[in-house]
Amino acid sequence: MESFGARLHRAVTERGPLCVGIDPHPGLLARWGLDDDVRGLDRFARTVTEALGDRVAVVKPQSAFFERFGSKGMEILESTIRQLREAGSLVLLDVKRGDIGSTVAAYASAYLDPSSPVHVDAVTASPYLGVGALAPMFELAAEHGGGVFVLALTSNPEGAAVQRARTADGRTVAQTVIDEISQLNAGAQPLGSVGLVVGATIGDTGHDLSAVNGPLLAPGLGAQGATAADLRVVFGSALPAVLPSYSREVLGAGPDPDALRAAADRALTDCRAALATGD
């Protein structure tokens, strides 16, 4: 079974370093002239998938915006995942799950077991019940060639109270998460399959990301305030591992498919230029 890290490395090499979110929140649906209902959700998701699924390396649906419509929304999410994978994109489902024992094992089965109707290439996860509590996710991901992106340094201001708190050994909570993920990825080639989420808006982190040996998802670009040039400040020497992520900046160009593709192409051009400085 080829690892997620290897598949991601190949996808980025072939299609470029870009992740685009599918975040069908009410404001975007309205901007597209769509109703905030199941039909609007379906039209939105299909349009983005058809426009970008065959050209973007990673697409990141935000599960909550599908879940809010109940079973019909989940049917659309399942269909979106299937269509994206058929088009060749890797699917990173933004669910930020985190729990313990049998519950986190059930979450792992829901998203990382190929027999599941919502099976994806990778998921986001929260480590704040302990990184070790996510072991069932890491294990099932490794078994089936999947990936897990663990929250480390997020862009929301509330996160700092937890993430930048100091532990008994003087490290921040975020640095302990970074260090544990680095251990999981040690020796992996060409890239580990357990990544981190580090917001692109946070500036100089003061944290050491140099040993992660896994992908670094950088949300917050575009409409959320960060530019591709900011990646150099945030990630420093870890820049080559960064996977930049845009949502509203690209999605706001819709509903015209050509405009969506043009917006994604502009974002990719900016990201290539910024990441090239890390060579």
Helices and strands as residue ranges (DSSP letters): H 4-15, E 19-22, H 26-31, H 38-52, E 58-61, H 63-67, H 70-87, E 90-97, H 101-112, E 122-125, G 131-134, H 135-144, E 147-153, G 157-159, H 160-163, H 173-185, E 194-198, E 216-221, H 230-235, G 236-241, E 242-246, H 248-251, H 257-276
